[in-house]
Amino acid sequence: MGSQAIAARAARSVPSLLNARAWRFALILGVAPNLVMLLVLPLYVATRPLSPLLYVFAGALALRTRPALAYFLFPLVAVVDLSLVAMAVFHLPFGTAIQSMRYMASLDLTSSAFYVVVLGFFVANGLAIAAVVNRNRQALQGAMVLPAILVAIGVASFERQINRPFLKQPAQSFESALTINGITSAAVADGGRNMLFVMVEGLGALSDPAHAAILSQRLQPALDTGRYALSSGLSNFEGSTTGAESRELCGRWGDHRDYLDQVAYDCFPAAMAGRGYRTISYHGFSQQMFERETWYPRIGFQETHFLESLTAADDRFRRLCGSVFAGLCDKDVADAVRDRLLKQPTERKFLYWLTLNSHIPYVRKQGGDLKCGRNAAAIKNTQVCELTELWADVFDSVATIAKDPTLPPTDIFIVGDHTTPLWSRAAAGHFTPHKVQWYLLRNNRDVPVRG
């Protein structure tokens, strides 16, 4: 066999990375599905480590099936793409995110114009890619996939580099508001005070001291009584809201899945109950969300109050607040918390309140005193301002509870669950990455000795 024949055979047997068909495939499946997301990257935080590769694999599969299937396959991948972005924004571990799909029926996604528009965009993008693939079907048949895979990896790496300040960090050393302040069940019981623990939905750590002061100043009416000393600080966090509950209530990283077995867990509420405290929880959303009706009692709550029981028992809960996460209004739940703390004043209590209305997507407060969206706004970024206004309402409610002269001596924690899940890069930049804020109103009154 001559040298020319050998060279020709080698050329046929080794696919060239410079093959025009392969690079057409790379352009259509590796670049085009991600083009709009790359263009908006300077404005929005969108972490998509797997999505670019999913479009490549969907293209390889679509070219081996009937053209009509592409119009189903690519919108499906687009929905998965959006779901992965949302999972990252809301700090959901992959296992928790998969399990959370069962709760979608309890949410009204159509009540958020933003969600509808974003979902519509992703689906339309999927349909457009399907149309492009089908139009170029003959030219793409038999194309080498490796260049497209390399391009997709490059897109994902570029997005990761741009989003690095906002990405989830490796597991940090454990800490919580309780551990930072040296709070144990023994310390609380020895002091004889009640404890109110308020977990505030989406309260990250505002990085501008002037913005953070908007919240701390709302506690001034409690300080004016002379009964409290205020301290505050930052804490590490892991995961979503149930991860925060594991952090604060059970003293370890985890989430609700760690407390679903039919056993009792050595958590702070259980320890407080063991020391003679009445342990009580309040949350304005359904007890079925993340199976709280199952695991709250297992970590030591003797009383649990959710949307279902509160609406059935009290006429004050006839109105709802929020949109996608429509539930009870935090102000109304705060009134119930106050009533429960004042009821049976000689009963020692550990009361936990998980707020709701600042869950994104939120409904902005009308006519708020921060003047959000106006020239005189206390915080120029409208989204951050509106969220701060919702958090400020919770702080106002806590101050109202704290300053009540009939309230038995009570230490009060206010703690964020996770960093604020924001899509906007400008809004996210107002927060210290990977931290949550905590506040402690420590009561300085002497507790009467019990007989």
C-alpha positions as CSV (number, residue, x, y, z in Angstrom):
1,M,0.0,0.0,0.0
2,G,1.4,3.4,-1.0
3,S,2.1,6.2,1.4
4,Q,-0.7,8.3,-0.1
5,A,-3.3,5.6,0.5
6,I,-2.1,5.1,4.1
7,A,-2.4,8.9,4.8
8,A,-5.9,9.0,3.3
9,R,-7.0,6.0,5.4
10,A,-5.7,7.7,8.5
11,A,-7.5,10.9,7.7
12,R,-10.8,9.0,7.3
13,S,-10.3,7.0,10.6
14,V,-9.5,10.0,12.8
15,P,-12.3,12.6,13.0
16,S,-11.0,16.1,12.7
17,L,-11.8,18.6,15.4
18,L,-11.7,21.2,12.5
19,N,-14.6,19.5,10.7
20,A,-17.2,22.1,9.7
21,R,-20.1,19.8,10.5
22,A,-18.8,19.3,14.0
23,W,-18.3,23.0,14.6
24,R,-21.8,23.8,13.2
25,F,-23.1,21.3,15.8
26,A,-21.0,23.0,18.5
27,L,-22.3,26.5,17.5
28,I,-26.0,25.4,17.4
29,L,-26.0,23.1,20.5
30,G,-23.0,24.5,22.6
31,V,-23.5,28.2,22.1
32,A,-27.0,29.1,20.9
33,P,-29.0,27.7,23.8
34,N,-26.9,29.7,26.2
35,L,-26.5,32.9,24.2
36,V,-29.2,35.0,25.9
37,M,-28.1,33.9,29.4
38,L,-24.5,34.9,28.5
39,L,-25.7,38.3,27.4
40,V,-27.6,39.0,30.6
41,L,-24.8,37.6,32.8
42,P,-23.7,41.2,33.7
43,L,-27.1,41.8,35.2
44,Y,-28.3,38.5,36.7
45,V,-26.8,35.8,38.8
46,A,-27.5,32.5,37.1
47,T,-25.5,29.4,38.1
48,R,-25.8,26.7,35.4
49,P,-22.9,24.2,35.8
50,L,-24.8,21.3,34.1
51,S,-27.3,23.0,31.7
52,P,-25.0,23.7,28.7
53,L,-24.1,20.0,28.6
54,L,-27.7,19.0,28.8
55,Y,-28.5,20.9,25.6
56,V,-25.6,19.2,23.8
57,F,-26.9,15.7,24.8
58,A,-30.4,16.7,23.9
59,G,-29.2,17.7,20.5
60,A,-27.4,14.4,20.0
61,L,-30.6,12.5,21.0
62,A,-32.9,14.7,18.9
63,L,-30.9,14.0,15.7
64,R,-31.5,10.3,16.2
65,T,-35.3,10.6,16.6
66,R,-38.2,12.1,14.7
67,P,-38.1,15.9,14.2
68,A,-41.3,16.4,16.2
69,L,-39.6,15.0,19.3
70,A,-37.2,18.0,19.4
71,Y,-40.1,20.3,20.2
72,F,-40.7,18.3,23.3
73,L,-37.2,17.5,24.3
74,F,-35.6,21.0,24.2
75,P,-38.4,22.8,26.2
76,L,-38.1,20.0,28.7
77,V,-34.3,20.6,29.0
78,A,-35.1,24.3,29.3
79,V,-37.4,23.7,32.2
80,V,-34.7,21.6,33.9
81,D,-32.2,24.4,33.2
82,L,-34.5,26.9,35.0
83,S,-35.1,24.5,37.9
84,L,-31.3,24.1,38.4
85,V,-30.9,27.9,38.4
86,A,-33.7,28.3,41.0
87,M,-32.2,25.5,43.0
88,A,-28.9,27.4,43.2
89,V,-30.6,30.7,44.0
90,F,-32.6,29.3,46.8
91,H,-29.6,27.3,48.3
92,L,-31.4,24.0,47.9
93,P,-29.2,20.9,48.0
94,F,-29.9,18.6,45.1
95,G,-31.6,15.9,47.2
96,T,-33.8,18.5,48.8
97,A,-34.7,20.1,45.5
98,I,-35.8,16.8,44.0
99,Q,-37.9,16.0,47.1
100,S,-39.4,19.6,47.0
101,M,-41.1,18.8,43.6
102,R,-43.9,17.1,45.6
103,Y,-44.8,20.5,47.1
104,M,-45.3,22.3,43.8
105,A,-49.1,21.8,43.9
106,S,-49.3,23.9,47.0
107,L,-47.7,26.9,45.3
108,D,-49.3,29.3,42.9
109,L,-46.5,30.0,40.4
110,T,-48.8,31.9,38.1
111,S,-49.3,34.6,40.8
112,S,-45.8,35.9,40.1
113,A,-45.4,37.8,36.8
114,F,-41.7,37.4,37.1
115,Y,-41.9,33.7,37.4
116,V,-44.3,33.4,34.4
117,V,-42.1,35.6,32.2
118,V,-38.9,33.7,33.1
119,L,-40.5,30.3,32.6
120,G,-42.0,31.5,29.3
121,F,-38.6,32.7,28.1
122,F,-36.9,29.4,28.9
123,V,-39.6,27.4,27.1
124,A,-39.5,29.8,24.1
125,N,-35.7,29.4,24.0
126,G,-36.1,25.6,24.0
127,L,-38.6,25.8,21.2
128,A,-36.3,28.1,19.2
129,I,-33.4,25.7,19.5
130,A,-35.6,22.8,18.5
131,A,-36.5,24.7,15.3
132,V,-32.9,25.5,14.5
133,V,-31.9,21.9,15.0
134,N,-34.6,20.6,12.8
135,R,-33.8,23.2,10.1
136,N,-30.2,22.1,10.1
137,R,-30.9,18.4,10.7
138,Q,-29.2,17.2,7.5
139,A,-26.1,19.3,8.0
140,L,-25.8,18.1,11.6
141,Q,-26.3,14.4,11.1
142,G,-23.2,12.4,12.0
143,A,-21.3,15.4,13.4
144,M,-18.6,14.8,16.0
145,V,-20.0,15.8,19.4
146,L,-16.7,16.5,21.2
147,P,-16.3,20.1,20.1
148,A,-19.8,20.9,21.3
149,I,-19.0,19.3,24.7
150,L,-15.8,21.3,25.0
151,V,-17.7,24.5,24.1
152,A,-20.4,23.7,26.7
153,I,-17.8,23.1,29.4
154,G,-16.2,26.4,28.4
155,V,-19.6,28.2,28.7
156,A,-20.2,26.7,32.2
157,S,-16.7,27.5,33.3
158,F,-17.1,31.1,32.2
159,E,-20.4,31.5,34.0
160,R,-18.9,30.0,37.1
161,Q,-16.0,32.4,37.0
162,I,-18.3,35.4,36.6
163,N,-20.6,34.2,39.4
164,R,-17.8,33.1,41.8
165,P,-18.6,35.7,44.5
166,F,-22.2,34.4,44.8
167,L,-21.5,30.6,44.5
168,K,-22.1,28.2,47.3
169,Q,-18.9,27.7,49.3
170,P,-17.6,24.4,50.6
171,A,-19.0,23.4,54.0
172,Q,-17.9,26.0,56.6
173,S,-17.1,25.4,60.2
174,F,-20.3,25.0,62.1
175,E,-21.7,27.9,64.0
176,S,-25.1,29.3,64.9
177,A,-26.5,32.3,66.7
178,L,-26.9,30.1,69.8
179,T,-23.4,28.7,69.8
180,I,-21.8,32.1,69.1
181,N,-23.6,33.5,72.1
182,G,-22.8,30.4,74.3
183,I,-26.5,29.6,74.7
184,T,-27.4,26.1,75.9
185,S,-30.6,24.7,77.4
186,A,-28.9,24.6,80.8
187,A,-27.8,28.3,80.5
188,V,-31.4,29.3,79.6
189,A,-33.0,27.2,82.3
190,D,-30.5,28.4,85.0
191,G,-31.4,32.0,84.0
192,G,-35.1,31.2,84.3
193,R,-36.0,33.4,81.4
194,N,-38.3,32.6,78.5
195,M,-36.8,32.6,75.0
196,L,-38.4,33.9,71.8
197,F,-36.5,32.7,68.7
198,V,-37.5,34.4,65.4
199,M,-36.2,32.9,62.2
200,V,-36.6,35.6,59.4
201,E,-37.1,34.4,55.9
202,G,-34.4,35.5,53.5
203,L,-32.6,37.8,55.9
204,G,-29.0,37.9,54.7
205,A,-26.3,40.2,56.0
206,L,-26.7,43.8,54.6
207,S,-23.2,44.9,53.9
208,D,-23.8,48.7,54.2
209,P,-23.8,49.6,57.9
210,A,-26.4,52.4,57.2
211,H,-28.7,49.8,55.6
212,A,-28.2,47.3,58.5
213,A,-29.0,50.1,61.0
214,I,-32.5,50.4,59.5
215,L,-33.3,47.1,61.1
216,S,-31.5,47.5,64.4
217,Q,-33.1,50.9,64.9
218,R,-36.5,49.2,64.8
219,L,-35.6,47.5,68.1
220,Q,-35.0,50.9,69.8
221,P,-38.4,50.9,71.5
222,A,-37.5,47.7,73.3
223,L,-34.1,49.2,74.4
224,D,-35.8,52.4,75.6
225,T,-37.5,50.3,78.3
226,G,-34.1,49.8,79.9
227,R,-34.8,46.0,80.1
228,Y,-32.6,44.8,77.2
229,A,-29.1,44.9,75.9
230,L,-28.7,44.5,72.1
231,S,-25.9,42.6,70.4
232,S,-25.6,41.5,66.8
233,G,-23.3,39.7,64.4
234,L,-22.9,37.4,61.4
235,S,-23.0,33.7,61.2
236,N,-22.2,30.9,58.7
237,F,-25.1,29.1,57.0
238,E,-25.6,26.0,54.9
239,G,-28.6,25.1,52.7
240,S,-32.1,26.5,52.6
241,T,-34.6,27.3,55.3
242,T,-34.8,23.8,56.7
243,G,-31.1,23.8,56.8
244,A,-31.2,26.9,58.9
245,E,-33.7,25.2,61.2
246,S,-31.3,22.3,61.6
247,R,-28.5,24.7,62.3
248,E,-30.3,26.7,65.0
249,L,-32.7,24.2,66.5
250,C,-30.5,21.1,66.4
251,G,-27.0,22.4,66.3
252,R,-25.7,20.8,63.2
253,W,-25.6,21.1,59.4
254,G,-28.5,19.2,57.8
255,D,-32.1,19.7,56.7
256,H,-35.5,18.4,57.3
257,R,-34.7,15.0,55.8
258,D,-32.4,14.3,58.7
259,Y,-35.4,14.4,61.2
260,L,-38.1,12.3,59.4
261,D,-37.4,8.9,61.1
262,Q,-39.7,7.9,63.9
263,V,-37.4,8.7,66.7
264,A,-36.8,11.6,69.1
265,Y,-33.9,13.9,68.3
266,D,-31.5,15.6,70.7
267,C,-32.4,19.1,69.6
268,F,-32.7,22.4,71.5
269,P,-36.5,22.3,71.8
270,A,-36.3,18.8,73.2
271,A,-33.6,19.9,75.7
272,M,-35.8,22.9,76.8
273,A,-38.8,20.6,77.2
274,G,-36.7,18.3,79.3
275,R,-35.9,21.3,81.6
276,G,-39.5,22.1,82.2
277,Y,-40.1,24.6,79.4
278,R,-43.2,24.6,77.2
279,T,-41.9,24.4,73.6
280,I,-44.0,26.1,70.9
281,S,-43.7,26.9,67.2
282,Y,-45.5,29.2,64.8
283,H,-45.3,29.3,61.0
284,G,-47.8,31.0,58.7
285,F,-47.5,28.4,55.9
286,S,-48.9,24.9,55.5
287,Q,-47.7,22.2,57.9
288,Q,-47.2,19.9,54.9
289,M,-44.4,22.0,53.4
290,F,-41.2,20.1,54.1
291,E,-43.3,17.8,56.4
292,R,-43.0,20.1,59.4
293,E,-46.0,18.5,61.0
294,T,-43.9,15.3,61.2
295,W,-40.5,16.4,62.3
296,Y,-41.3,19.4,64.5
297,P,-42.7,17.2,67.3
298,R,-39.7,14.9,66.9
299,I,-37.2,17.6,67.6
300,G,-39.1,18.6,70.7
301,F,-42.0,21.0,70.0
302,Q,-45.0,20.2,72.2
303,E,-47.2,22.7,70.4
304,T,-47.1,23.5,66.7
305,H,-49.2,26.2,65.0
306,F,-49.4,26.3,61.2
307,L,-51.7,27.9,58.7
308,E,-54.3,25.1,59.0
309,S,-54.7,25.2,62.7
310,L,-54.4,29.0,63.1
311,T,-57.1,29.7,60.4
312,A,-59.4,27.2,62.0
313,A,-59.1,28.5,65.5
314,D,-58.9,32.3,65.1
315,D,-60.8,34.8,63.0
316,R,-57.8,37.2,62.8
317,F,-56.3,34.9,60.2
318,R,-58.9,35.3,57.5
319,R,-56.5,37.4,55.3
320,L,-53.5,36.0,53.4
321,C,-50.2,37.7,52.4
322,G,-47.7,36.8,49.7
323,S,-48.1,35.5,46.2
324,V,-46.4,32.2,45.2
325,F,-46.0,31.4,48.9
326,A,-49.4,32.7,50.0
327,G,-49.9,32.2,53.7
328,L,-50.7,34.1,56.9
329,C,-49.5,37.6,57.3
330,D,-46.5,37.9,59.6
331,K,-48.1,40.8,61.5
332,D,-51.1,38.6,62.4
333,V,-48.8,35.7,63.4
334,A,-46.8,38.1,65.5
335,D,-49.9,39.0,67.4
336,A,-50.6,35.3,68.1
337,V,-47.0,34.9,69.3
338,R,-47.4,37.8,71.6
339,D,-50.6,36.4,73.0
340,R,-49.0,33.0,73.6
341,L,-46.1,34.5,75.4
342,L,-48.4,36.5,77.7
343,K,-50.7,33.6,78.4
344,Q,-49.9,31.7,81.6
345,P,-47.1,34.1,82.6
346,T,-45.7,31.7,85.2
347,E,-45.2,29.0,82.5
348,R,-41.6,29.0,81.2
349,K,-41.6,29.0,77.4
350,F,-39.3,28.5,74.4
351,L,-41.2,29.9,71.4
352,Y,-40.0,29.6,67.8
353,W,-41.5,31.7,65.0
354,L,-40.5,31.2,61.4
355,T,-41.6,34.2,59.3
356,L,-43.0,34.0,55.7
357,N,-43.9,37.2,53.9
358,S,-40.3,38.1,52.8
359,H,-40.0,34.8,50.8
360,I,-39.1,35.6,47.2
361,P,-41.2,36.4,45.2
362,Y,-42.6,38.8,47.7
363,V,-45.4,41.3,47.6
364,R,-44.0,44.8,48.3
365,K,-45.5,46.9,51.0
366,Q,-47.6,49.8,49.9
367,G,-46.8,53.2,51.2
368,G,-43.9,52.1,53.4
369,D,-41.8,54.7,55.2
370,L,-38.6,53.7,53.4
371,K,-40.0,55.3,50.2
372,C,-38.7,52.4,48.0
373,G,-38.6,53.2,44.3
374,R,-38.6,57.0,44.9
375,N,-35.8,59.5,44.8
376,A,-35.8,59.7,48.6
377,A,-35.6,55.9,49.1
378,A,-33.6,54.8,52.1
379,I,-32.0,52.2,49.9
380,K,-31.5,53.0,46.2
381,N,-31.8,49.5,44.9
382,T,-35.6,49.0,44.9
383,Q,-35.6,45.2,45.5
384,V,-33.3,45.4,48.5
385,C,-35.3,48.4,49.8
386,E,-38.6,46.5,49.5
387,L,-37.2,43.4,51.2
388,T,-35.8,45.5,54.0
389,E,-39.2,47.1,54.5
390,L,-40.7,43.6,55.0
391,W,-38.0,42.6,57.4
392,A,-38.4,46.0,59.3
393,D,-42.1,45.1,59.8
394,V,-41.0,41.9,61.6
395,F,-38.5,43.9,63.7
396,D,-41.3,46.3,64.6
397,S,-43.5,43.4,65.7
398,V,-40.6,42.0,67.8
399,A,-40.1,45.4,69.4
400,T,-43.8,45.6,70.2
401,I,-43.6,42.2,71.9
402,A,-40.4,43.0,73.8
403,K,-41.6,46.4,75.2
404,D,-44.9,45.0,76.6
405,P,-44.7,45.7,80.3
406,T,-46.6,42.4,81.1
407,L,-44.1,40.2,79.2
408,P,-42.2,37.9,81.6
409,P,-38.4,38.2,81.4
410,T,-37.6,36.9,77.9
411,D,-34.4,36.8,75.8
412,I,-35.2,37.4,72.1
413,F,-33.1,36.2,69.1
414,I,-33.7,37.4,65.5
415,V,-31.8,35.3,63.0
416,G,-31.7,35.1,59.2
417,D,-32.2,31.6,57.7
418,H,-30.0,31.9,54.6
419,T,-28.5,34.6,52.4
420,T,-31.1,36.5,50.4
421,P,-31.9,34.6,47.2
422,L,-31.6,37.3,44.6
423,W,-31.4,37.0,40.8
424,S,-30.2,40.5,40.3
425,R,-26.5,41.0,40.5
426,A,-26.9,44.6,41.6
427,A,-29.3,43.6,44.4
428,A,-27.1,40.6,45.5
429,G,-24.2,42.9,45.8
430,H,-25.8,44.7,48.8
431,F,-25.2,41.6,51.0
432,T,-22.1,40.0,52.6
433,P,-21.8,36.7,50.7
434,H,-22.3,33.4,52.6
435,K,-23.4,35.1,55.8
436,V,-26.6,35.7,57.7
437,Q,-27.3,38.3,60.3
438,W,-28.4,37.7,63.9
439,Y,-29.6,40.0,66.7
440,L,-30.0,39.3,70.4
441,L,-32.1,41.3,72.8
442,R,-30.9,39.9,76.1
443,N,-33.2,40.7,79.0
444,N,-31.5,42.1,82.1
445,R,-34.3,41.8,84.6
446,D,-33.9,39.5,87.6
447,V,-36.2,36.5,87.5
448,P,-38.1,35.8,90.7
449,V,-37.0,32.6,92.3
450,R,-39.6,29.9,91.9
451,G,-40.7,28.1,95.0
